[in-house]
Amino acid sequence: QVQLVESGGGLVQAGGSLRLSCAASGSTFSINVMDWYRQAPGKQRELVAAISSGGSTNYADAVKGRFTISRDSAKNTVYLQMNSLKPEDTAVYYCKGHSVIPLRDYWGQGTQVTVSS
């Protein structure tokens, strides 16, 4: 089992920055990809950024150039640095870990990010 706990959300003005953290515990050796997703009210959950165990990253077009995903393997923590925030970035942000053995996904409880205009 893997447990994921997000932190770092909050209220920020447009143009501001936040850094989200996702701390993993348990059988973290089985995790090969970590993702950040977000879900705005009335919308489907969408992938924001992903990072592999090798450090490869991928971003949604809406956040490219503004968000940066990184991981600290020693701390079993993944970060999402969010700069130049816009009101449309307002959502609950979730961390997801993809495990290969067993083959399954683990989700955190989410952290609210609110960007005021």
Secondary structure as GFF3:
##gff-version 3
##sequence-region A 1 117
A	DSSP	beta_strand	2	7	.	.	.	ID=ss1
A	DSSP	beta_strand	10	13	.	.	.	ID=ss2
A	DSSP	beta_strand	18	26	.	.	.	ID=ss3
A	DSSP	three_ten_helix	28	30	.	.	.	ID=ss4
A	DSSP	beta_strand	31	39	.	.	.	ID=ss5
A	DSSP	beta_strand	46	52	.	.	.	ID=ss6
A	DSSP	beta_strand	57	59	.	.	.	ID=ss7
A	DSSP	three_ten_helix	61	63	.	.	.	ID=ss8
A	DSSP	beta_strand	67	72	.	.	.	ID=ss9
A	DSSP	beta_strand	77	82	.	.	.	ID=ss10
A	DSSP	three_ten_helix	87	89	.	.	.	ID=ss11
A	DSSP	beta_strand	91	100	.	.	.	ID=ss12
A	DSSP	beta_strand	103	107	.	.	.	ID=ss13
A	DSSP	beta_strand	111	116	.	.	.	ID=ss14
###
